[in-house]
Amino acid sequence: MYKILIVEDELIPAEYLKSILETRGWEVVAIVDNCKDTIKSVKKYKPNLILMDIMINGSKSGCETAIEIRKTSNCAIIFTTSYANEEMISYAMEIQAEGYMIKPYNEKEIIATISLLSAKQNGNNNHFKITRLIGGFSYIHESNLLYKDAQIVKLGPKAIKLIQILCSHRDKFVSYKKLYEYIWEGEINLKKLQMVVYRIREVCEVDFLENINGVGYQIKIDHSFHD
């Protein structure tokens, strides 16, 4: 069973998170709120994943606790925080964390993020349909979310709808007309489509959208995966 340790100094969010995880079938081995108990729990339970709050009780923060954990364990760590800043992201990169989740918790995002991570660790898709794109991106069809590794990529609804339809036709192009019908309910406006494509490329910094001139668009698949 996939074992998860919750490190959270607020009981209500911790219990809410636990209920989501256990409903999914994952095992929450413990809920702790400080560095000392976290280190003990890691040694005792050997979790697959730690959901680590940045602000915890005691003299050490969640980031500092994560650095201590890395001295003895390579288990996956996802930070949880009310906001993301450059310092936190720097910590995450330093200890090779799998990413972060923003509070308040979103059930769909929690399930999709951990499902993707556990699938990656176990070498299977955990019953999720995943389209792997070039550049390390993954689109999960059930949750309609795009990930870079195990981190959600924040895109607007029109951008997600474009990725959704292209991933649903992953082996062929989708015509401009069909894209208009799906995204704008038939309104033909090439400028709007180009702006959505531009925004995706700007945010992702990888061009996995191929423009078939005069015809439509096709998604660029990472063929090293066999989903």
Backbone as CSV, one residue per row, in Angstrom:
resi,resn,N_x,N_y,N_z,CA_x,CA_y,CA_z,C_x,C_y,C_z
1,MET,0.836,-1.204,0.000,0.000,0.000,0.000,0.867,1.249,0.000
2,TYR,0.416,2.276,-0.693,1.154,3.536,-0.783,1.025,4.302,0.534
3,LYS,2.150,4.529,1.201,2.153,5.106,2.548,2.506,6.600,2.510
4,ILE,1.688,7.398,3.204,1.857,8.857,3.195,1.942,9.383,4.618
5,LEU,2.917,10.245,4.863,3.069,10.934,6.145,2.637,12.384,5.960
6,ILE,1.720,12.857,6.813,1.257,14.243,6.755,1.968,15.042,7.835
7,VAL,2.616,16.116,7.441,3.255,17.029,8.388,2.508,18.362,8.304
8,GLU,1.707,18.640,9.319,0.777,19.785,9.297,0.502,20.232,10.727
9,ASP,0.586,21.549,10.985,0.400,22.031,12.362,-1.040,22.449,12.663
10,GLU,-1.936,22.322,11.688,-3.346,22.639,11.916,-4.154,21.347,11.774
11,LEU,-4.890,20.998,12.812,-5.564,19.697,12.868,-6.655,19.546,11.818
12,ILE,-7.491,20.575,11.637,-8.621,20.449,10.716,-8.159,20.211,9.279
13,PRO,-7.227,21.022,8.740,-6.734,20.728,7.388,-6.071,19.359,7.291
14,ALA,-5.365,18.955,8.357,-4.691,17.655,8.350,-5.702,16.510,8.275
15,GLU,-6.775,16.609,9.057,-7.802,15.558,9.052,-8.556,15.536,7.729
16,TYR,-8.783,16.713,7.155,-9.440,16.789,5.846,-8.576,16.115,4.785
17,LEU,-7.290,16.408,4.827,-6.354,15.810,3.886,-6.314,14.297,4.070
18,LYS,-6.285,13.855,5.308,-6.260,12.417,5.609,-7.494,11.715,5.050
19,SER,-8.670,12.328,5.212,-9.910,11.702,4.724,-9.899,11.551,3.210
20,ILE,-9.351,12.551,2.503,-9.255,12.477,1.038,-8.348,11.323,0.631
21,LEU,-7.213,11.225,1.284,-6.222,10.212,0.925,-6.730,8.805,1.226
22,GLU,-7.347,8.622,2.395,-7.824,7.288,2.773,-9.004,6.843,1.930
23,THR,-9.832,7.781,1.513,-10.944,7.443,0.617,-10.417,6.897,-0.702
24,ARG,-9.268,7.404,-1.104,-8.644,6.966,-2.347,-7.975,5.600,-2.199
25,GLY,-7.740,5.170,-0.948,-7.120,3.872,-0.713,-5.678,3.943,-0.289
26,TRP,-5.145,5.163,-0.112,-3.784,5.319,0.371,-3.756,5.258,1.900
27,GLU,-2.637,4.851,2.468,-2.494,4.721,3.914,-1.790,5.950,4.495
28,VAL,-2.455,6.645,5.404,-1.834,7.755,6.127,-1.210,7.154,7.391
29,VAL,0.110,7.088,7.425,0.786,6.401,8.531,0.788,7.225,9.808
30,ALA,0.763,8.557,9.681,0.754,9.422,10.872,0.515,10.860,10.451
31,ILE,0.063,11.661,11.418,-0.012,13.111,11.269,0.871,13.711,12.361
32,VAL,1.875,14.471,11.980,2.781,15.106,12.942,2.874,16.586,12.633
33,ASP,3.412,17.363,13.607,3.398,18.813,13.423,4.730,19.489,13.726
34,ASN,5.820,18.699,13.829,7.125,19.306,14.127,8.241,18.454,13.547
35,CYS,9.438,19.026,13.525,10.584,18.369,12.901,10.947,17.057,13.597
36,LYS,11.032,17.078,14.914,11.461,15.909,15.672,10.564,14.708,15.409
37,ASP,9.239,14.912,15.479,8.305,13.807,15.255,8.302,13.358,13.793
38,THR,8.584,14.299,12.894,8.659,13.942,11.476,9.812,12.985,11.219
39,ILE,10.981,13.313,11.762,12.160,12.464,11.584,11.909,11.068,12.165
40,LYS,11.292,11.021,13.348,10.971,9.736,13.977,10.022,8.923,13.101
41,SER,9.006,9.583,12.548,7.997,8.895,11.742,8.582,8.374,10.430
42,VAL,9.500,9.136,9.852,10.147,8.686,8.617,10.937,7.407,8.876
43,LYS,11.666,7.373,9.991,12.455,6.185,10.337,11.549,4.996,10.662
44,LYS,10.428,5.264,11.336,9.533,4.193,11.781,8.704,3.617,10.643
45,TYR,8.096,4.501,9.835,7.111,4.040,8.848,7.666,3.907,7.429
46,LYS,8.793,4.592,7.153,9.366,4.580,5.799,8.301,4.897,4.742
47,PRO,7.711,6.094,4.812,6.634,6.456,3.874,7.132,6.593,2.439
48,ASN,6.204,6.387,1.498,6.514,6.646,0.090,6.508,8.132,-0.207
49,LEU,5.677,8.864,0.551,5.495,10.291,0.292,5.279,11.042,1.599
50,ILE,5.868,12.244,1.691,5.603,13.153,2.802,4.942,14.405,2.248
51,LEU,3.779,14.753,2.788,3.136,16.032,2.477,3.559,16.993,3.572
52,MET,4.455,17.904,3.229,5.173,18.719,4.207,4.711,20.172,4.208
53,ASP,4.048,20.566,5.296,3.667,21.958,5.455,4.922,22.804,5.661
54,ILE,4.956,23.989,5.095,6.120,24.875,5.264,6.203,25.406,6.689
55,MET,5.065,25.838,7.218,5.019,26.413,8.562,4.555,25.349,9.549
56,ILE,5.486,24.820,10.359,5.143,23.797,11.349,5.619,24.243,12.727
57,ASN,5.225,23.526,13.737,5.615,23.874,15.107,7.098,23.574,15.350
58,GLY,7.657,24.253,16.360,9.052,24.006,16.705,9.988,25.010,16.068
59,SER,11.270,24.795,16.279,12.281,25.758,15.833,12.643,25.619,14.362
60,LYS,12.301,24.484,13.749,12.652,24.261,12.348,11.411,24.279,11.463
61,SER,11.550,24.913,10.317,10.448,24.983,9.352,10.332,23.664,8.593
62,GLY,9.283,23.571,7.786,9.122,22.389,6.947,10.260,22.233,5.955
63,CYS,10.754,23.339,5.423,11.876,23.285,4.480,13.132,22.753,5.162
64,GLU,13.408,23.245,6.361,14.575,22.770,7.108,14.427,21.304,7.492
65,THR,13.207,20.907,7.848,12.935,19.510,8.180,13.163,18.618,6.968
66,ALA,12.761,19.087,5.800,12.966,18.317,4.574,14.444,18.093,4.299
67,ILE,15.250,19.099,4.570,16.696,18.955,4.385,17.256,17.899,5.337
68,GLU,16.747,17.879,6.570,17.169,16.854,7.540,16.770,15.457,7.057
69,ILE,15.570,15.345,6.499,15.085,14.049,6.006,15.985,13.526,4.890
70,ARG,16.427,14.416,4.028,17.243,14.011,2.890,18.590,13.396,3.305
71,LYS,18.992,13.567,4.546,20.247,12.971,5.016,20.123,11.451,5.176
72,THR,18.877,10.986,5.349,18.677,9.552,5.607,17.645,8.890,4.697
73,SER,16.871,9.687,3.955,15.781,9.104,3.164,15.621,9.816,1.826
74,ASN,15.269,9.046,0.811,14.988,9.602,-0.521,13.500,9.544,-0.845
75,CYS,12.648,9.439,0.174,11.207,9.376,-0.070,10.734,10.672,-0.735
76,ALA,9.656,10.575,-1.465,9.120,11.743,-2.158,8.595,12.774,-1.151
77,ILE,8.800,14.049,-1.470,8.314,15.135,-0.622,7.562,16.141,-1.487
78,ILE,6.354,16.472,-1.057,5.598,17.555,-1.686,5.307,18.589,-0.608
79,PHE,5.710,19.827,-0.843,5.442,20.893,0.115,3.988,21.353,-0.009
80,THR,3.408,21.729,1.120,2.075,22.343,1.111,2.210,23.732,1.724
81,THR,1.583,24.709,1.113,1.759,26.090,1.554,0.582,26.945,1.103
82,SER,0.386,28.052,1.775,-0.686,28.980,1.391,-0.284,29.834,0.199
83,TYR,1.009,29.912,-0.066,1.490,30.666,-1.215,2.876,30.151,-1.592
84,ALA,3.253,30.376,-2.835,4.570,29.945,-3.305,5.418,31.173,-3.611
85,ASN,6.623,31.206,-3.056,7.541,32.289,-3.388,8.867,31.701,-3.863
86,GLU,9.779,32.545,-4.300,11.037,32.078,-4.876,11.882,31.305,-3.871
87,GLU,11.843,31.725,-2.596,12.637,31.051,-1.572,12.160,29.614,-1.378
88,MET,10.835,29.422,-1.341,10.294,28.087,-1.150,10.614,27.187,-2.336
89,ILE,10.483,27.744,-3.531,10.789,26.975,-4.736,12.265,26.601,-4.767
90,SER,13.117,27.519,-4.277,14.553,27.253,-4.200,14.837,26.082,-3.257
91,TYR,14.151,26.066,-2.094,14.280,24.950,-1.154,13.858,23.639,-1.818
92,ALA,12.734,23.686,-2.529,12.212,22.483,-3.180,13.220,21.917,-4.175
93,MET,13.855,22.797,-4.928,14.851,22.362,-5.900,16.092,21.810,-5.195
94,GLU,16.472,22.447,-4.086,17.676,22.042,-3.361,17.582,20.616,-2.844
95,ILE,16.412,20.238,-2.338,16.264,18.891,-1.772,15.620,17.925,-2.764
96,GLN,15.439,18.383,-4.006,14.839,17.555,-5.055,13.429,17.089,-4.678
97,ALA,12.641,18.026,-4.145,11.241,17.725,-3.842,10.459,17.563,-5.138
98,GLU,9.340,16.844,-5.050,8.520,16.594,-6.237,7.635,17.778,-6.601
99,GLY,7.556,18.797,-5.733,6.740,19.959,-6.045,6.056,20.502,-4.817
100,TYR,4.954,21.229,-5.046,4.212,21.818,-3.937,2.741,21.920,-4.302
101,MET,1.892,21.964,-3.270,0.454,22.161,-3.452,0.035,23.382,-2.644
102,ILE,-0.828,24.184,-3.235,-1.268,25.425,-2.607,-2.543,25.184,-1.800
103,LYS,-2.577,25.715,-0.578,-3.784,25.687,0.248,-4.695,26.846,-0.147
104,PRO,-6.011,26.741,0.073,-6.717,25.573,0.617,-6.677,24.400,-0.365
105,TYR,-6.705,23.199,0.182,-6.553,22.003,-0.623,-7.708,21.829,-1.603
106,ASN,-7.354,21.421,-2.814,-8.326,21.092,-3.849,-8.309,19.575,-4.040
107,GLU,-9.418,18.912,-3.749,-9.451,17.453,-3.747,-9.022,16.853,-5.076
108,LYS,-9.516,17.419,-6.171,-9.179,16.886,-7.492,-7.677,16.979,-7.754
109,GLU,-7.078,18.106,-7.380,-5.656,18.302,-7.606,-4.816,17.386,-6.722
110,ILE,-5.250,17.196,-5.472,-4.530,16.301,-4.557,-4.481,14.890,-5.124
111,ILE,-5.644,14.374,-5.522,-5.733,13.002,-6.023,-4.920,12.840,-7.299
112,ALA,-5.056,13.803,-8.206,-4.340,13.701,-9.475,-2.832,13.795,-9.276
113,THR,-2.388,14.703,-8.410,-0.958,14.891,-8.167,-0.333,13.637,-7.570
114,ILE,-0.977,13.078,-6.556,-0.410,11.901,-5.889,-0.540,10.668,-6.770
115,SER,-1.616,10.568,-7.528,-1.777,9.442,-8.455,-0.666,9.453,-9.492
116,LEU,-0.353,10.625,-10.021,0.710,10.739,-11.014,2.054,10.373,-10.402
117,LEU,2.290,10.848,-9.186,3.554,10.563,-8.515,3.702,9.079,-8.201
118,SER,2.640,8.462,-7.652,2.711,7.044,-7.315,2.860,6.193,-8.571
119,ALA,2.216,6.619,-9.666,2.364,5.896,-10.934,3.804,5.961,-11.418
120,LYS,4.414,7.126,-11.279,5.807,7.309,-11.685,6.734,6.436,-10.848
121,GLN,6.487,6.389,-9.536,7.328,5.593,-8.638,7.154,4.100,-8.867
122,ASN,5.924,3.673,-9.158,5.626,2.250,-9.311,5.764,1.744,-10.735
123,GLY,6.001,2.678,-11.663,6.162,2.275,-13.057,4.877,1.871,-13.734
124,ASN,3.726,2.421,-13.251,2.446,2.148,-13.911,1.603,3.409,-13.857
125,ASN,0.452,3.389,-14.499,-0.405,4.562,-14.595,-1.490,4.610,-13.539
126,ASN,-1.518,3.620,-12.634,-2.473,3.633,-11.523,-3.909,3.839,-12.002
127,HIS,-4.223,3.250,-13.174,-5.573,3.305,-13.751,-5.939,4.697,-14.263
128,PHE,-4.987,5.623,-14.321,-5.238,6.930,-14.907,-4.796,6.910,-16.365
129,LYS,-5.578,7.530,-17.234,-5.149,7.684,-18.609,-4.263,8.916,-18.692
130,ILE,-3.014,8.711,-19.072,-2.037,9.787,-19.101,-1.455,9.906,-20.503
131,THR,-1.426,11.126,-21.034,-0.739,11.393,-22.286,0.555,12.114,-21.953
132,ARG,1.687,11.502,-22.302,3.004,12.074,-22.020,3.426,12.951,-23.196
133,LEU,3.759,14.196,-22.905,4.161,15.144,-23.929,5.666,15.380,-23.862
134,ILE,6.220,15.923,-24.924,7.639,16.234,-24.903,7.916,17.289,-23.833
135,GLY,9.141,17.292,-23.332,9.518,18.288,-22.334,9.180,17.912,-20.908
136,GLY,8.758,16.655,-20.677,8.446,16.223,-19.311,7.050,16.565,-18.844
137,PHE,6.145,16.899,-19.762,4.766,17.241,-19.403,3.867,16.010,-19.495
138,SER,2.850,15.973,-18.626,1.869,14.886,-18.636,0.473,15.476,-18.510
139,TYR,-0.431,14.994,-19.342,-1.834,15.409,-19.247,-2.648,14.228,-18.724
140,ILE,-3.336,14.427,-17.581,-4.181,13.380,-17.006,-5.619,13.631,-17.447
141,HIS,-6.165,12.702,-18.198,-7.482,12.882,-18.804,-8.599,12.949,-17.769
142,GLU,-8.546,12.087,-16.730,-9.636,12.038,-15.751,-9.787,13.340,-14.978
143,SER,-8.671,13.969,-14.640,-8.728,15.204,-13.842,-8.656,16.453,-14.707
144,ASN,-8.331,16.291,-15.999,-8.203,17.419,-16.925,-7.163,18.420,-16.420
145,LEU,-5.994,17.894,-16.033,-4.915,18.725,-15.510,-3.623,18.418,-16.260
146,LEU,-2.807,19.465,-16.442,-1.497,19.324,-17.074,-0.425,19.438,-16.002
147,TYR,0.573,18.540,-16.072,1.652,18.522,-15.095,2.998,18.650,-15.773
148,LYS,3.928,19.295,-15.072,5.347,19.234,-15.416,5.976,18.393,-14.321
149,ASP,6.404,17.177,-14.659,6.799,16.194,-13.647,5.582,15.960,-12.749
150,ALA,5.655,16.273,-11.442,4.493,16.058,-10.568,3.876,17.381,-10.125
151,GLN,4.171,18.465,-10.824,3.675,19.782,-10.444,2.630,20.275,-11.435
152,ILE,1.489,20.715,-10.925,0.425,21.219,-11.792,0.871,22.484,-12.512
153,VAL,0.603,22.542,-13.822,0.869,23.734,-14.624,-0.394,24.574,-14.651
154,LYS,-0.304,25.800,-14.197,-1.468,26.671,-14.107,-1.758,27.317,-15.466
155,LEU,-2.854,26.886,-16.068,-3.297,27.441,-17.347,-4.776,27.793,-17.267
156,GLY,-5.206,28.697,-18.131,-6.602,29.102,-18.166,-7.487,28.024,-18.782
157,PRO,-8.807,28.162,-18.630,-9.746,27.134,-19.126,-9.677,26.907,-20.630
158,LYS,-9.487,27.949,-21.406,-9.406,27.782,-22.864,-8.146,27.001,-23.244
159,ALA,-7.039,27.291,-22.564,-5.789,26.575,-22.844,-5.926,25.100,-22.493
160,ILE,-6.546,24.809,-21.361,-6.746,23.423,-20.957,-7.672,22.698,-21.929
161,LYS,-8.698,23.386,-22.419,-9.604,22.764,-23.386,-8.879,22.436,-24.687
162,LEU,-7.960,23.307,-25.084,-7.185,23.043,-26.295,-6.304,21.808,-26.106
163,ILE,-5.605,21.745,-24.964,-4.757,20.587,-24.683,-5.597,19.323,-24.572
164,GLN,-6.762,19.442,-23.963,-7.657,18.290,-23.789,-8.055,17.677,-25.128
165,ILE,-8.512,18.492,-26.054,-8.974,17.945,-27.333,-7.807,17.407,-28.154
166,LEU,-6.643,18.055,-28.081,-5.492,17.568,-28.827,-4.988,16.238,-28.259
167,CYS,-5.007,16.105,-26.926,-4.573,14.851,-26.302,-5.578,13.728,-26.551
168,SER,-6.844,14.089,-26.753,-7.860,13.081,-27.066,-7.734,12.592,-28.500
169,HIS,-6.982,13.334,-29.324,-6.705,12.940,-30.710,-5.182,12.908,-30.899
170,ARG,-4.512,12.228,-30.001,-3.062,12.334,-29.883,-2.299,11.843,-31.112
171,ASP,-2.886,11.007,-31.919,-2.174,10.439,-33.066,-2.498,11.124,-34.387
172,LYS,-3.234,12.236,-34.340,-3.567,12.949,-35.576,-3.843,14.413,-35.258
173,PHE,-3.873,15.232,-36.293,-4.141,16.654,-36.094,-5.637,16.889,-35.892
174,VAL,-5.952,18.035,-35.288,-7.341,18.468,-35.118,-7.506,19.749,-35.917
175,SER,-8.515,19.805,-36.745,-8.699,20.955,-37.639,-9.052,22.217,-36.871
176,TYR,-8.753,23.353,-37.471,-9.124,24.635,-36.863,-10.614,24.678,-36.578
177,LYS,-11.408,24.210,-37.536,-12.869,24.255,-37.394,-13.321,23.478,-36.167
178,LYS,-12.759,22.282,-35.981,-13.140,21.453,-34.835,-12.713,22.101,-33.521
179,LEU,-11.547,22.746,-33.526,-11.074,23.450,-32.330,-12.000,24.613,-31.985
180,TYR,-12.425,25.372,-33.010,-13.369,26.478,-32.779,-14.662,25.962,-32.175
181,GLU,-15.176,24.876,-32.738,-16.441,24.312,-32.265,-16.353,23.877,-30.809
182,TYR,-15.204,23.304,-30.444,-15.049,22.766,-29.089,-14.759,23.862,-28.066
183,ILE,-13.907,24.808,-28.436,-13.467,25.820,-27.462,-14.389,27.036,-27.431
184,TRP,-14.847,27.471,-28.619,-15.676,28.688,-28.673,-17.063,28.421,-29.249
185,GLU,-17.470,27.179,-29.252,-18.801,26.783,-29.710,-19.107,27.291,-31.111
186,GLY,-18.137,27.133,-32.000,-18.371,27.416,-33.406,-17.889,28.753,-33.907
187,GLU,-17.590,29.684,-33.002,-17.114,31.000,-33.436,-15.743,30.857,-34.086
188,ILE,-15.599,31.309,-35.325,-14.332,31.206,-36.039,-13.514,32.457,-35.786
189,ASN,-12.415,32.289,-35.064,-11.556,33.423,-34.740,-10.128,32.918,-34.573
190,LEU,-9.360,32.969,-35.675,-7.998,32.450,-35.662,-7.120,33.221,-34.673
191,LYS,-7.395,34.522,-34.512,-6.592,35.334,-33.604,-6.710,34.822,-32.162
192,LYS,-7.917,34.489,-31.740,-8.124,33.960,-30.389,-7.371,32.653,-30.198
193,LEU,-7.430,31.776,-31.196,-6.742,30.497,-31.121,-5.232,30.701,-31.020
194,GLN,-4.723,31.611,-31.814,-3.282,31.892,-31.780,-2.848,32.436,-30.427
195,MET,-3.694,33.239,-29.783,-3.366,33.797,-28.471,-3.329,32.707,-27.397
196,VAL,-4.249,31.735,-27.489,-4.254,30.623,-26.536,-2.984,29.786,-26.709
197,VAL,-2.623,29.513,-27.953,-1.405,28.745,-28.236,-0.182,29.490,-27.721
198,TYR,-0.154,30.792,-27.961,0.974,31.613,-27.487,1.095,31.548,-25.974
199,ARG,-0.033,31.607,-25.268,-0.021,31.578,-23.811,0.511,30.239,-23.289
200,ILE,0.109,29.142,-23.905,0.599,27.821,-23.497,2.108,27.747,-23.675
201,ARG,2.586,28.204,-24.817,4.027,28.165,-25.084,4.792,29.066,-24.115
202,GLU,4.208,30.193,-23.769,4.853,31.133,-22.846,4.972,30.533,-21.446
203,VAL,3.901,29.920,-20.948,3.890,29.349,-19.602,4.771,28.109,-19.522
204,CYS,4.661,27.234,-20.509,5.356,25.941,-20.450,6.813,26.019,-20.888
205,GLU,7.131,27.011,-21.697,8.493,27.199,-22.206,8.977,26.001,-23.014
206,VAL,8.033,25.194,-23.458,8.314,24.069,-24.352,7.185,24.035,-25.383
207,ASP,7.528,23.923,-26.657,6.501,23.939,-27.696,6.071,22.519,-28.041
208,PHE,5.018,22.032,-27.351,4.491,20.703,-27.679,3.240,20.804,-28.548
209,LEU,2.989,21.987,-29.125,1.859,22.183,-30.029,2.387,22.407,-31.446
210,GLU,2.094,21.494,-32.342,2.563,21.614,-33.721,1.461,22.184,-34.603
211,ASN,1.771,23.284,-35.267,0.812,23.920,-36.171,0.971,23.321,-37.567
212,ILE,-0.066,22.631,-38.014,-0.078,22.104,-39.382,-0.665,23.211,-40.253
213,ASN,0.188,23.952,-40.960,-0.218,25.171,-41.656,-1.446,24.984,-42.534
214,GLY,-2.430,25.836,-42.271,-3.648,25.825,-43.069,-4.599,24.694,-42.738
215,VAL,-4.261,23.877,-41.727,-5.079,22.699,-41.426,-5.546,22.682,-39.978
216,GLY,-4.584,22.694,-39.035,-4.952,22.617,-37.615,-3.736,22.428,-36.739
217,TYR,-3.941,21.818,-35.576,-2.857,21.583,-34.619,-2.791,20.112,-34.232
218,GLN,-1.583,19.686,-33.835,-1.379,18.340,-33.319,-0.463,18.409,-32.110
219,ILE,-0.725,17.554,-31.109,0.083,17.515,-29.892,1.337,16.684,-30.152
220,LYS,2.458,17.094,-29.544,3.719,16.367,-29.715,3.899,15.398,-28.549
221,ILE,3.883,14.115,-28.851,3.936,13.052,-27.850,5.377,12.646,-27.566
222,ASP,5.658,12.314,-26.299,6.941,11.725,-25.941,6.830,10.218,-26.172
223,HIS,7.409,9.732,-27.242,7.242,8.339,-27.646,8.134,7.376,-26.854
224,SER,8.916,7.907,-25.910,9.704,7.013,-25.064,8.847,6.318,-24.024
225,PHE,7.596,6.849,-23.826,6.632,6.223,-22.905,5.658,5.384,-23.724
226,HIS,5.149,4.340,-23.099,4.145,3.471,-23.745,2.978,3.342,-22.777
227,ASP,2.055,4.337,-22.757,0.933,4.381,-21.795,-0.244,3.591,-22.321
